[in-house]
Amino acid sequence: MDTSSHPFGYRGQIPKTQIAPIRIMDHVWIGCRAVILKGVTVGEGAIIANNAVVTKDVPPATLVGGNPARVIKEDIIWE
């Protein structure tokens, strides 16, 4: 997960970064090596596939995967 809260740059020059939270709702499944970028909200009951790179919000009960992550299936149910 990346919130960009660790700015770095060259000596005497640290760039301004915009910090944004990552929000993960209840009952979410995140596959191994998935990357979730700053400002993203993952909706309740969502699944993020292995190795996915999530660059925008994931709706509730949705399966996403790929780089960048895209919707694979909607209205999913899992236990």
PDB file with SEQRES, HELIX, SHEET and CRYST1 records, atoms N, CA, C and O in Angstrom:
SEQRES   1 A   79  MET ASP THR SER SER HIS PRO PHE GLY TYR ARG GLY GLN          
SEQRES   2 A   79  ILE PRO LYS THR GLN ILE ALA PRO ILE ARG ILE MET ASP          
SEQRES   3 A   79  HIS VAL TRP ILE GLY CYS ARG ALA VAL ILE LEU LYS GLY          
SEQRES   4 A   79  VAL THR VAL GLY GLU GLY ALA ILE ILE ALA ASN ASN ALA          
SEQRES   5 A   79  VAL VAL THR LYS ASP VAL PRO PRO ALA THR LEU VAL GLY          
SEQRES   6 A   79  GLY ASN PRO ALA ARG VAL ILE LYS GLU ASP ILE ILE TRP          
SEQRES   7 A   79  GLU                                                          
SHEET    1 AA1 2 ARG A  23  ILE A  24  0                                        
SHEET    2 AA1 2 THR A  41  VAL A  42  1                                        
SHEET    1 AA2 4 TRP A  29  ILE A  30  0                                        
SHEET    2 AA2 4 ILE A  47  ILE A  48  1                                        
SHEET    3 AA2 4 THR A  62  GLY A  65  1                                        
SHEET    4 AA2 4 ARG A  70  GLU A  74 -1                                        
SHEET    1 AA3 2 VAL A  35  ILE A  36  0                                        
SHEET    2 AA3 2 VAL A  53  VAL A  54  1                                        
CRYST1    1.000    1.000    1.000  90.00  90.00  90.00 P 1           1          
ATOM      1  N   MET A   1       0.844  -1.161   0.000  1.00  0.00           N  
ATOM      2  CA  MET A   1       0.000   0.000   0.000  1.00  0.00           C  
ATOM      3  C   MET A   1       0.892   1.228   0.000  1.00  0.00           C  
ATOM      4  O   MET A   1       1.930   1.249   0.662  1.00  0.00           O  
ATOM      5  N   ASP A   2       0.493   2.236  -0.733  1.00  0.00           N  
ATOM      6  CA  ASP A   2       1.316   3.431  -0.879  1.00  0.00           C  
ATOM      7  C   ASP A   2       0.485   4.670  -0.625  1.00  0.00           C  
ATOM      8  O   ASP A   2      -0.470   4.945  -1.352  1.00  0.00           O  
ATOM      9  N   THR A   3       0.846   5.421   0.410  1.00  0.00           N  
ATOM     10  CA  THR A   3       0.170   6.690   0.686  1.00  0.00           C  
ATOM     11  C   THR A   3       1.065   7.871   0.342  1.00  0.00           C  
ATOM     12  O   THR A   3       0.667   9.019   0.539  1.00  0.00           O  
ATOM     13  N   SER A   4       2.261   7.614  -0.167  1.00  0.00           N  
ATOM     14  CA  SER A   4       3.243   8.643  -0.528  1.00  0.00           C  
ATOM     15  C   SER A   4       3.568   9.568   0.631  1.00  0.00           C  
ATOM     16  O   SER A   4       3.740  10.771   0.437  1.00  0.00           O  
ATOM     17  N   SER A   5       3.653   9.022   1.821  1.00  0.00           N  
ATOM     18  CA  SER A   5       3.925   9.858   2.989  1.00  0.00           C  
ATOM     19  C   SER A   5       5.410   9.940   3.312  1.00  0.00           C  
ATOM     20  O   SER A   5       5.781  10.444   4.373  1.00  0.00           O  
ATOM     21  N   HIS A   6       6.259   9.459   2.427  1.00  0.00           N  
ATOM     22  CA  HIS A   6       7.701   9.510   2.640  1.00  0.00           C  
ATOM     23  C   HIS A   6       8.353  10.263   1.485  1.00  0.00           C  
ATOM     24  O   HIS A   6       8.877   9.640   0.562  1.00  0.00           O  
ATOM     25  N   PRO A   7       8.328  11.612   1.524  1.00  0.00           N  
ATOM     26  CA  PRO A   7       8.917  12.364   0.416  1.00  0.00           C  
ATOM     27  C   PRO A   7      10.438  12.220   0.398  1.00  0.00           C  
ATOM     28  O   PRO A   7      11.072  12.118   1.448  1.00  0.00           O  
ATOM     29  N   PHE A   8      11.002  12.213  -0.776  1.00  0.00           N  
ATOM     30  CA  PHE A   8      12.456  12.194  -0.907  1.00  0.00           C  
ATOM     31  C   PHE A   8      12.829  12.967  -2.158  1.00  0.00           C  
ATOM     32  O   PHE A   8      12.008  13.142  -3.057  1.00  0.00           O  
ATOM     33  N   GLY A   9      14.059  13.425  -2.213  1.00  0.00           N  
ATOM     34  CA  GLY A   9      14.522  14.191  -3.362  1.00  0.00           C  
ATOM     35  C   GLY A   9      16.020  14.346  -3.288  1.00  0.00           C  
ATOM     36  O   GLY A   9      16.697  13.570  -2.614  1.00  0.00           O  
ATOM     37  N   TYR A  10      16.541  15.338  -3.974  1.00  0.00           N  
ATOM     38  CA  TYR A  10      17.969  15.615  -3.966  1.00  0.00           C  
ATOM     39  C   TYR A  10      18.309  16.546  -2.814  1.00  0.00           C  
ATOM     40  O   TYR A  10      17.433  17.226  -2.278  1.00  0.00           O  
ATOM     41  N   ARG A  11      19.564  16.576  -2.438  1.00  0.00           N  
ATOM     42  CA  ARG A  11      20.022  17.412  -1.329  1.00  0.00           C  
ATOM     43  C   ARG A  11      19.534  18.855  -1.523  1.00  0.00           C  
ATOM     44  O   ARG A  11      19.752  19.470  -2.567  1.00  0.00           O  
ATOM     45  N   GLY A  12      18.869  19.370  -0.485  1.00  0.00           N  
ATOM     46  CA  GLY A  12      18.362  20.736  -0.529  1.00  0.00           C  
ATOM     47  C   GLY A  12      17.064  20.893  -1.291  1.00  0.00           C  
ATOM     48  O   GLY A  12      16.557  22.007  -1.424  1.00  0.00           O  
ATOM     49  N   GLN A  13      16.525  19.813  -1.787  1.00  0.00           N  
ATOM     50  CA  GLN A  13      15.293  19.906  -2.569  1.00  0.00           C  
ATOM     51  C   GLN A  13      14.417  18.694  -2.268  1.00  0.00           C  
ATOM     52  O   GLN A  13      14.659  17.602  -2.781  1.00  0.00           O  
ATOM     53  N   ILE A  14      13.407  18.893  -1.439  1.00  0.00           N  
ATOM     54  CA  ILE A  14      12.451  17.823  -1.159  1.00  0.00           C  
ATOM     55  C   ILE A  14      11.132  18.206  -1.823  1.00  0.00           C  
ATOM     56  O   ILE A  14      10.545  19.233  -1.481  1.00  0.00           O  
ATOM     57  N   PRO A  15      10.663  17.400  -2.758  1.00  0.00           N  
ATOM     58  CA  PRO A  15       9.432  17.740  -3.475  1.00  0.00           C  
ATOM     59  C   PRO A  15       8.211  17.677  -2.562  1.00  0.00           C  
ATOM     60  O   PRO A  15       8.177  16.919  -1.592  1.00  0.00           O  
ATOM     61  N   LYS A  16       7.217  18.486  -2.891  1.00  0.00           N  
ATOM     62  CA  LYS A  16       5.954  18.436  -2.155  1.00  0.00           C  
ATOM     63  C   LYS A  16       5.169  17.233  -2.658  1.00  0.00           C  
ATOM     64  O   LYS A  16       5.043  17.015  -3.863  1.00  0.00           O  
ATOM     65  N   THR A  17       4.652  16.466  -1.728  1.00  0.00           N  
ATOM     66  CA  THR A  17       3.844  15.311  -2.108  1.00  0.00           C  
ATOM     67  C   THR A  17       2.443  15.483  -1.555  1.00  0.00           C  
ATOM     68  O   THR A  17       2.246  16.104  -0.510  1.00  0.00           O  
ATOM     69  N   GLN A  18       1.494  14.941  -2.248  1.00  0.00           N  
ATOM     70  CA  GLN A  18       0.122  14.961  -1.768  1.00  0.00           C  
ATOM     71  C   GLN A  18      -0.144  13.633  -1.090  1.00  0.00           C  
ATOM     72  O   GLN A  18      -0.035  12.568  -1.697  1.00  0.00           O  
ATOM     73  N   ILE A  19      -0.495  13.721   0.179  1.00  0.00           N  
ATOM     74  CA  ILE A  19      -0.784  12.521   0.952  1.00  0.00           C  
ATOM     75  C   ILE A  19      -2.279  12.256   0.885  1.00  0.00           C  
ATOM     76  O   ILE A  19      -3.083  13.172   1.054  1.00  0.00           O  
ATOM     77  N   ALA A  20      -2.649  11.022   0.642  1.00  0.00           N  
ATOM     78  CA  ALA A  20      -4.058  10.642   0.602  1.00  0.00           C  
ATOM     79  C   ALA A  20      -4.198   9.282   1.280  1.00  0.00           C  
ATOM     80  O   ALA A  20      -3.373   8.393   1.069  1.00  0.00           O  
ATOM     81  N   PRO A  21      -5.232   9.119   2.087  1.00  0.00           N  
ATOM     82  CA  PRO A  21      -5.395   7.850   2.796  1.00  0.00           C  
ATOM     83  C   PRO A  21      -5.850   6.726   1.868  1.00  0.00           C  
ATOM     84  O   PRO A  21      -6.401   6.965   0.793  1.00  0.00           O  
ATOM     85  N   ILE A  22      -5.606   5.516   2.307  1.00  0.00           N  
ATOM     86  CA  ILE A  22      -6.155   4.325   1.664  1.00  0.00           C  
ATOM     87  C   ILE A  22      -7.219   3.807   2.609  1.00  0.00           C  
ATOM     88  O   ILE A  22      -6.941   3.568   3.784  1.00  0.00           O  
ATOM     89  N   ARG A  23      -8.444   3.630   2.109  1.00  0.00           N  
ATOM     90  CA  ARG A  23      -9.543   3.157   2.950  1.00  0.00           C  
ATOM     91  C   ARG A  23      -9.953   1.759   2.495  1.00  0.00           C  
ATOM     92  O   ARG A  23     -10.305   1.547   1.335  1.00  0.00           O  
ATOM     93  N   ILE A  24      -9.901   0.820   3.417  1.00  0.00           N  
ATOM     94  CA  ILE A  24     -10.302  -0.556   3.130  1.00  0.00           C  
ATOM     95  C   ILE A  24     -11.470  -0.887   4.044  1.00  0.00           C  
ATOM     96  O   ILE A  24     -11.317  -0.934   5.265  1.00  0.00           O  
ATOM     97  N   MET A  25     -12.626  -1.113   3.457  1.00  0.00           N  
ATOM     98  CA  MET A  25     -13.834  -1.399   4.217  1.00  0.00           C  
ATOM     99  C   MET A  25     -13.808  -2.838   4.745  1.00  0.00           C  
ATOM    100  O   MET A  25     -12.843  -3.570   4.525  1.00  0.00           O  
ATOM    101  N   ASP A  26     -14.864  -3.228   5.433  1.00  0.00           N  
ATOM    102  CA  ASP A  26     -14.956  -4.556   6.037  1.00  0.00           C  
ATOM    103  C   ASP A  26     -15.088  -5.658   4.987  1.00  0.00           C  
ATOM    104  O   ASP A  26     -15.563  -5.437   3.873  1.00  0.00           O  
ATOM    105  N   HIS A  27     -14.646  -6.862   5.388  1.00  0.00           N  
ATOM    106  CA  HIS A  27     -14.836  -8.090   4.605  1.00  0.00           C  
ATOM    107  C   HIS A  27     -14.223  -7.961   3.203  1.00  0.00           C  
ATOM    108  O   HIS A  27     -14.878  -8.242   2.200  1.00  0.00           O  
ATOM    109  N   VAL A  28     -12.960  -7.532   3.154  1.00  0.00           N  
ATOM    110  CA  VAL A  28     -12.238  -7.364   1.888  1.00  0.00           C  
ATOM    111  C   VAL A  28     -11.123  -8.401   1.820  1.00  0.00           C  
ATOM    112  O   VAL A  28     -10.457  -8.677   2.818  1.00  0.00           O  
ATOM    113  N   TRP A  29     -10.931  -8.960   0.660  1.00  0.00           N  
ATOM    114  CA  TRP A  29      -9.898  -9.965   0.446  1.00  0.00           C  
ATOM    115  C   TRP A  29      -8.853  -9.349  -0.494  1.00  0.00           C  
ATOM    116  O   TRP A  29      -9.178  -8.954  -1.614  1.00  0.00           O  
ATOM    117  N   ILE A  30      -7.603  -9.270  -0.035  1.00  0.00           N  
ATOM    118  CA  ILE A  30      -6.524  -8.694  -0.834  1.00  0.00           C  
ATOM    119  C   ILE A  30      -5.515  -9.795  -1.135  1.00  0.00           C  
ATOM    120  O   ILE A  30      -4.910 -10.360  -0.224  1.00  0.00           O  
ATOM    121  N   GLY A  31      -5.339 -10.095  -2.420  1.00  0.00           N  
ATOM    122  CA  GLY A  31      -4.417 -11.143  -2.839  1.00  0.00           C  
ATOM    123  C   GLY A  31      -2.964 -10.752  -2.614  1.00  0.00           C  
ATOM    124  O   GLY A  31      -2.641  -9.574  -2.463  1.00  0.00           O  
ATOM    125  N   CYS A  32      -2.091 -11.760  -2.593  1.00  0.00           N  
ATOM    126  CA  CYS A  32      -0.668 -11.501  -2.338  1.00  0.00           C  
ATOM    127  C   CYS A  32      -0.067 -10.628  -3.446  1.00  0.00           C  
ATOM    128  O   CYS A  32      -0.440 -10.726  -4.615  1.00  0.00           O  
ATOM    129  N   ARG A  33       0.853  -9.793  -3.045  1.00  0.00           N  
ATOM    130  CA  ARG A  33       1.586  -8.879  -3.922  1.00  0.00           C  
ATOM    131  C   ARG A  33       0.695  -7.850  -4.618  1.00  0.00           C  
ATOM    132  O   ARG A  33       1.118  -7.239  -5.600  1.00  0.00           O  
ATOM    133  N   ALA A  34      -0.520  -7.651  -4.132  1.00  0.00           N  
ATOM    134  CA  ALA A  34      -1.367  -6.586  -4.674  1.00  0.00           C  
ATOM    135  C   ALA A  34      -0.827  -5.245  -4.189  1.00  0.00           C  
ATOM    136  O   ALA A  34      -0.305  -5.143  -3.079  1.00  0.00           O  
ATOM    137  N   VAL A  35      -0.955  -4.228  -5.021  1.00  0.00           N  
ATOM    138  CA  VAL A  35      -0.519  -2.876  -4.682  1.00  0.00           C  
ATOM    139  C   VAL A  35      -1.741  -1.972  -4.717  1.00  0.00           C  
ATOM    140  O   VAL A  35      -2.484  -1.954  -5.699  1.00  0.00           O  
ATOM    141  N   ILE A  36      -1.945  -1.219  -3.633  1.00  0.00           N  
ATOM    142  CA  ILE A  36      -3.070  -0.289  -3.550  1.00  0.00           C  
ATOM    143  C   ILE A  36      -2.478   1.105  -3.395  1.00  0.00           C  
ATOM    144  O   ILE A  36      -1.755   1.370  -2.434  1.00  0.00           O  
ATOM    145  N   LEU A  37      -2.778   1.993  -4.331  1.00  0.00           N  
ATOM    146  CA  LEU A  37      -2.178   3.316  -4.324  1.00  0.00           C  
ATOM    147  C   LEU A  37      -2.980   4.311  -3.496  1.00  0.00           C  
ATOM    148  O   LEU A  37      -4.125   4.054  -3.124  1.00  0.00           O  
ATOM    149  N   LYS A  38      -2.355   5.453  -3.213  1.00  0.00           N  
ATOM    150  CA  LYS A  38      -2.961   6.462  -2.347  1.00  0.00           C  
ATOM    151  C   LYS A  38      -4.299   6.951  -2.891  1.00  0.00           C  
ATOM    152  O   LYS A  38      -4.517   7.010  -4.101  1.00  0.00           O  
ATOM    153  N   GLY A  39      -5.188   7.301  -1.962  1.00  0.00           N  
ATOM    154  CA  GLY A  39      -6.481   7.857  -2.318  1.00  0.00           C  
ATOM    155  C   GLY A  39      -7.538   6.844  -2.706  1.00  0.00           C  
ATOM    156  O   GLY A  39      -8.656   7.229  -3.045  1.00  0.00           O  
ATOM    157  N   VAL A  40      -7.220   5.566  -2.666  1.00  0.00           N  
ATOM    158  CA  VAL A  40      -8.152   4.518  -3.089  1.00  0.00           C  
ATOM    159  C   VAL A  40      -9.015   4.065  -1.919  1.00  0.00           C  
ATOM    160  O   VAL A  40      -8.534   3.928  -0.794  1.00  0.00           O  
ATOM    161  N   THR A  41     -10.299   3.836  -2.199  1.00  0.00           N  
ATOM    162  CA  THR A  41     -11.214   3.207  -1.251  1.00  0.00           C  
ATOM    163  C   THR A  41     -11.615   1.858  -1.826  1.00  0.00           C  
ATOM    164  O   THR A  41     -12.047   1.767  -2.975  1.00  0.00           O  
ATOM    165  N   VAL A  42     -11.469   0.810  -1.022  1.00  0.00           N  
ATOM    166  CA  VAL A  42     -11.874  -0.535  -1.426  1.00  0.00           C  
ATOM    167  C   VAL A  42     -13.181  -0.830  -0.708  1.00  0.00           C  
ATOM    168  O   VAL A  42     -13.219  -0.880   0.522  1.00  0.00           O  
ATOM    169  N   GLY A  43     -14.253  -1.027  -1.468  1.00  0.00           N  
ATOM    170  CA  GLY A  43     -15.581  -1.215  -0.913  1.00  0.00           C  
ATOM    171  C   GLY A  43     -15.765  -2.538  -0.197  1.00  0.00           C  
ATOM    172  O   GLY A  43     -15.015  -3.490  -0.415  1.00  0.00           O  
ATOM    173  N   GLU A  44     -16.767  -2.586   0.656  1.00  0.00           N  
ATOM    174  CA  GLU A  44     -17.069  -3.772   1.459  1.00  0.00           C  
ATOM    175  C   GLU A  44     -17.322  -4.989   0.580  1.00  0.00           C  
ATOM    176  O   GLU A  44     -18.052  -4.914  -0.409  1.00  0.00           O  
ATOM    177  N   GLY A  45     -16.709  -6.113   0.952  1.00  0.00           N  
ATOM    178  CA  GLY A  45     -16.921  -7.371   0.245  1.00  0.00           C  
ATOM    179  C   GLY A  45     -16.162  -7.497  -1.063  1.00  0.00           C  
ATOM    180  O   GLY A  45     -16.392  -8.445  -1.815  1.00  0.00           O  
ATOM    181  N   ALA A  46     -15.261  -6.565  -1.356  1.00  0.00           N  
ATOM    182  CA  ALA A  46     -14.502  -6.611  -2.610  1.00  0.00           C  
ATOM    183  C   ALA A  46     -13.367  -7.626  -2.519  1.00  0.00           C  
ATOM    184  O   ALA A  46     -12.920  -7.989  -1.431  1.00  0.00           O  
ATOM    185  N   ILE A  47     -12.913  -8.075  -3.688  1.00  0.00           N  
ATOM    186  CA  ILE A  47     -11.748  -8.953  -3.781  1.00  0.00           C  
ATOM    187  C   ILE A  47     -10.754  -8.310  -4.745  1.00  0.00           C  
ATOM    188  O   ILE A  47     -11.112  -7.907  -5.851  1.00  0.00           O  
ATOM    189  N   ILE A  48      -9.501  -8.224  -4.302  1.00  0.00           N  
ATOM    190  CA  ILE A  48      -8.423  -7.724  -5.152  1.00  0.00           C  
ATOM    191  C   ILE A  48      -7.526  -8.913  -5.471  1.00  0.00           C  
ATOM    192  O   ILE A  48      -6.985  -9.548  -4.566  1.00  0.00           O  
ATOM    193  N   ALA A  49      -7.370  -9.211  -6.747  1.00  0.00           N  
ATOM    194  CA  ALA A  49      -6.610 -10.388  -7.183  1.00  0.00           C  
ATOM    195  C   ALA A  49      -5.117 -10.238  -6.890  1.00  0.00           C  
ATOM    196  O   ALA A  49      -4.615  -9.133  -6.687  1.00  0.00           O  
ATOM    197  N   ASN A  50      -4.423 -11.374  -6.874  1.00  0.00           N  
ATOM    198  CA  ASN A  50      -2.965 -11.378  -6.713  1.00  0.00           C  
ATOM    199  C   ASN A  50      -2.315 -10.477  -7.756  1.00  0.00           C  
ATOM    200  O   ASN A  50      -2.738 -10.459  -8.912  1.00  0.00           O  
ATOM    201  N   ASN A  51      -1.293  -9.731  -7.355  1.00  0.00           N  
ATOM    202  CA  ASN A  51      -0.495  -8.883  -8.248  1.00  0.00           C  
ATOM    203  C   ASN A  51      -1.254  -7.725  -8.881  1.00  0.00           C  
ATOM    204  O   ASN A  51      -0.721  -7.069  -9.776  1.00  0.00           O  
ATOM    205  N   ALA A  52      -2.473  -7.454  -8.449  1.00  0.00           N  
ATOM    206  CA  ALA A  52      -3.231  -6.331  -9.000  1.00  0.00           C  
ATOM    207  C   ALA A  52      -2.602  -5.015  -8.557  1.00  0.00           C  
ATOM    208  O   ALA A  52      -2.037  -4.923  -7.467  1.00  0.00           O  
ATOM    209  N   VAL A  53      -2.703  -4.000  -9.409  1.00  0.00           N  
ATOM    210  CA  VAL A  53      -2.269  -2.650  -9.058  1.00  0.00           C  
ATOM    211  C   VAL A  53      -3.512  -1.772  -9.089  1.00  0.00           C  
ATOM    212  O   VAL A  53      -4.014  -1.418 -10.156  1.00  0.00           O  
ATOM    213  N   VAL A  54      -4.000  -1.428  -7.899  1.00  0.00           N  
ATOM    214  CA  VAL A  54      -5.269  -0.706  -7.766  1.00  0.00           C  
ATOM    215  C   VAL A  54      -4.982   0.792  -7.760  1.00  0.00           C  
ATOM    216  O   VAL A  54      -4.350   1.310  -6.838  1.00  0.00           O  
ATOM    217  N   THR A  55      -5.452   1.479  -8.795  1.00  0.00           N  
ATOM    218  CA  THR A  55      -5.188   2.906  -8.953  1.00  0.00           C  
ATOM    219  C   THR A  55      -6.416   3.773  -8.721  1.00  0.00           C  
ATOM    220  O   THR A  55      -6.305   4.994  -8.616  1.00  0.00           O  
ATOM    221  N   LYS A  56      -7.599   3.141  -8.638  1.00  0.00           N  
ATOM    222  CA  LYS A  56      -8.829   3.900  -8.394  1.00  0.00           C  
ATOM    223  C   LYS A  56      -9.756   3.082  -7.510  1.00  0.00           C  
ATOM    224  O   LYS A  56      -9.510   1.901  -7.263  1.00  0.00           O  
ATOM    225  N   ASP A  57     -10.821   3.715  -7.035  1.00  0.00           N  
ATOM    226  CA  ASP A  57     -11.731   3.074  -6.085  1.00  0.00           C  
ATOM    227  C   ASP A  57     -12.290   1.758  -6.618  1.00  0.00           C  
ATOM    228  O   ASP A  57     -12.529   1.597  -7.815  1.00  0.00           O  
ATOM    229  N   VAL A  58     -12.490   0.826  -5.691  1.00  0.00           N  
ATOM    230  CA  VAL A  58     -13.082  -0.473  -6.005  1.00  0.00           C  
ATOM    231  C   VAL A  58     -14.476  -0.489  -5.388  1.00  0.00           C  
ATOM    232  O   VAL A  58     -14.604  -0.348  -4.172  1.00  0.00           O  
ATOM    233  N   PRO A  59     -15.530  -0.658  -6.199  1.00  0.00           N  
ATOM    234  CA  PRO A  59     -16.889  -0.683  -5.652  1.00  0.00           C  
ATOM    235  C   PRO A  59     -17.102  -1.891  -4.738  1.00  0.00           C  
ATOM    236  O   PRO A  59     -16.375  -2.879  -4.842  1.00  0.00           O  
ATOM    237  N   PRO A  60     -18.087  -1.822  -3.847  1.00  0.00           N  
ATOM    238  CA  PRO A  60     -18.402  -2.968  -2.989  1.00  0.00           C  
ATOM    239  C   PRO A  60     -18.751  -4.203  -3.825  1.00  0.00           C  
ATOM    240  O   PRO A  60     -19.274  -4.090  -4.934  1.00  0.00           O  
ATOM    241  N   ALA A  61     -18.453  -5.375  -3.276  1.00  0.00           N  
ATOM    242  CA  ALA A  61     -18.809  -6.667  -3.881  1.00  0.00           C  
ATOM    243  C   ALA A  61     -18.327  -6.798  -5.324  1.00  0.00           C  
ATOM    244  O   ALA A  61     -19.055  -7.281  -6.191  1.00  0.00           O  
ATOM    245  N   THR A  62     -17.098  -6.365  -5.568  1.00  0.00           N  
ATOM    246  CA  THR A  62     -16.529  -6.388  -6.913  1.00  0.00           C  
ATOM    247  C   THR A  62     -15.175  -7.088  -6.887  1.00  0.00           C  
ATOM    248  O   THR A  62     -14.394  -6.901  -5.954  1.00  0.00           O  
ATOM    249  N   LEU A  63     -14.897  -7.896  -7.913  1.00  0.00           N  
ATOM    250  CA  LEU A  63     -13.596  -8.538  -8.089  1.00  0.00           C  
ATOM    251  C   LEU A  63     -12.808  -7.726  -9.105  1.00  0.00           C  
ATOM    252  O   LEU A  63     -13.284  -7.487 -10.215  1.00  0.00           O  
ATOM    253  N   VAL A  64     -11.586  -7.295  -8.726  1.00  0.00           N  
ATOM    254  CA  VAL A  64     -10.725  -6.561  -9.644  1.00  0.00           C  
ATOM    255  C   VAL A  64      -9.389  -7.272  -9.769  1.00  0.00           C  
ATOM    256  O   VAL A  64      -8.962  -7.973  -8.851  1.00  0.00           O  
ATOM    257  N   GLY A  65      -8.728  -7.090 -10.908  1.00  0.00           N  
ATOM    258  CA  GLY A  65      -7.414  -7.669 -11.117  1.00  0.00           C  
ATOM    259  C   GLY A  65      -6.729  -7.016 -12.292  1.00  0.00           C  
ATOM    260  O   GLY A  65      -7.370  -6.343 -13.098  1.00  0.00           O  
ATOM    261  N   GLY A  66      -5.423  -7.213 -12.392  1.00  0.00           N  
ATOM    262  CA  GLY A  66      -4.650  -6.685 -13.508  1.00  0.00           C  
ATOM    263  C   GLY A  66      -3.818  -5.481 -13.123  1.00  0.00           C  
ATOM    264  O   GLY A  66      -3.812  -5.047 -11.971  1.00  0.00           O  
ATOM    265  N   ASN A  67      -3.109  -4.946 -14.123  1.00  0.00           N  
ATOM    266  CA  ASN A  67      -2.262  -3.770 -13.930  1.00  0.00           C  
ATOM    267  C   ASN A  67      -2.444  -2.827 -15.112  1.00  0.00           C  
ATOM    268  O   ASN A  67      -1.904  -3.066 -16.193  1.00  0.00           O  
ATOM    269  N   PRO A  68      -3.204  -1.758 -14.905  1.00  0.00           N  
ATOM    270  CA  PRO A  68      -3.921  -1.379 -13.690  1.00  0.00           C  
ATOM    271  C   PRO A  68      -5.142  -2.269 -13.486  1.00  0.00           C  
ATOM    272  O   PRO A  68      -5.659  -2.870 -14.427  1.00  0.00           O  
ATOM    273  N   ALA A  69      -5.589  -2.338 -12.238  1.00  0.00           N  
ATOM    274  CA  ALA A  69      -6.728  -3.203 -11.907  1.00  0.00           C  
ATOM    275  C   ALA A  69      -7.984  -2.737 -12.640  1.00  0.00           C  
ATOM    276  O   ALA A  69      -8.246  -1.541 -12.764  1.00  0.00           O  
ATOM    277  N   ARG A  70      -8.744  -3.703 -13.114  1.00  0.00           N  
ATOM    278  CA  ARG A  70     -10.034  -3.421 -13.767  1.00  0.00           C  
ATOM    279  C   ARG A  70     -11.062  -4.382 -13.202  1.00  0.00           C  
ATOM    280  O   ARG A  70     -10.714  -5.406 -12.613  1.00  0.00           O  
ATOM    281  N   VAL A  71     -12.324  -4.047 -13.384  1.00  0.00           N  
ATOM    282  CA  VAL A  71     -13.401  -4.887 -12.868  1.00  0.00           C  
ATOM    283  C   VAL A  71     -13.456  -6.175 -13.677  1.00  0.00           C  
ATOM    284  O   VAL A  71     -13.514  -6.154 -14.906  1.00  0.00           O  
ATOM    285  N   ILE A  72     -13.436  -7.300 -12.962  1.00  0.00           N  
ATOM    286  CA  ILE A  72     -13.555  -8.613 -13.596  1.00  0.00           C  
ATOM    287  C   ILE A  72     -14.969  -9.152 -13.413  1.00  0.00           C  
ATOM    288  O   ILE A  72     -15.545  -9.734 -14.332  1.00  0.00           O  
ATOM    289  N   LYS A  73     -15.521  -8.953 -12.217  1.00  0.00           N  
ATOM    290  CA  LYS A  73     -16.861  -9.454 -11.908  1.00  0.00           C  
ATOM    291  C   LYS A  73     -17.505  -8.524 -10.890  1.00  0.00           C  
ATOM    292  O   LYS A  73     -16.829  -8.010  -9.998  1.00  0.00           O  
ATOM    293  N   GLU A  74     -18.799  -8.308 -11.021  1.00  0.00           N  
ATOM    294  CA  GLU A  74     -19.545  -7.476 -10.078  1.00  0.00           C  
ATOM    295  C   GLU A  74     -20.556  -8.326  -9.321  1.00  0.00           C  
ATOM    296  O   GLU A  74     -20.857  -9.452  -9.714  1.00  0.00           O  
ATOM    297  N   ASP A  75     -21.074  -7.773  -8.231  1.00  0.00           N  
ATOM    298  CA  ASP A  75     -22.093  -8.437  -7.397  1.00  0.00           C  
ATOM    299  C   ASP A  75     -21.638  -9.812  -6.918  1.00  0.00           C  
ATOM    300  O   ASP A  75     -22.404 -10.774  -6.979  1.00  0.00           O  
ATOM    301  N   ILE A  76     -20.411  -9.911  -6.447  1.00  0.00           N  
ATOM    302  CA  ILE A  76     -19.892 -11.185  -5.956  1.00  0.00           C  
ATOM    303  C   ILE A  76     -20.260 -11.384  -4.486  1.00  0.00           C  
ATOM    304  O   ILE A  76     -20.473 -10.426  -3.744  1.00  0.00           O  
ATOM    305  N   ILE A  77     -20.327 -12.631  -4.097  1.00  0.00           N  
ATOM    306  CA  ILE A  77     -20.579 -13.000  -2.703  1.00  0.00           C  
ATOM    307  C   ILE A  77     -19.512 -14.014  -2.321  1.00  0.00           C  
ATOM    308  O   ILE A  77     -19.247 -14.955  -3.069  1.00  0.00           O  
ATOM    309  N   TRP A  78     -18.904 -13.826  -1.165  1.00  0.00           N  
ATOM    310  CA  TRP A  78     -17.906 -14.789  -0.688  1.00  0.00           C  
ATOM    311  C   TRP A  78     -17.931 -14.852   0.825  1.00  0.00           C  
ATOM    312  O   TRP A  78     -18.373 -13.916   1.492  1.00  0.00           O  
ATOM    313  N   GLU A  79     -17.451 -15.969   1.362  1.00  0.00           N  
ATOM    314  CA  GLU A  79     -17.395 -16.160   2.816  1.00  0.00           C  
ATOM    315  C   GLU A  79     -15.980 -16.450   3.248  1.00  0.00           C  
ATOM    316  O   GLU A  79     -15.725 -16.642   4.437  1.00  0.00           O  
TER     317      GLU A  79                                                      
END                                                                             
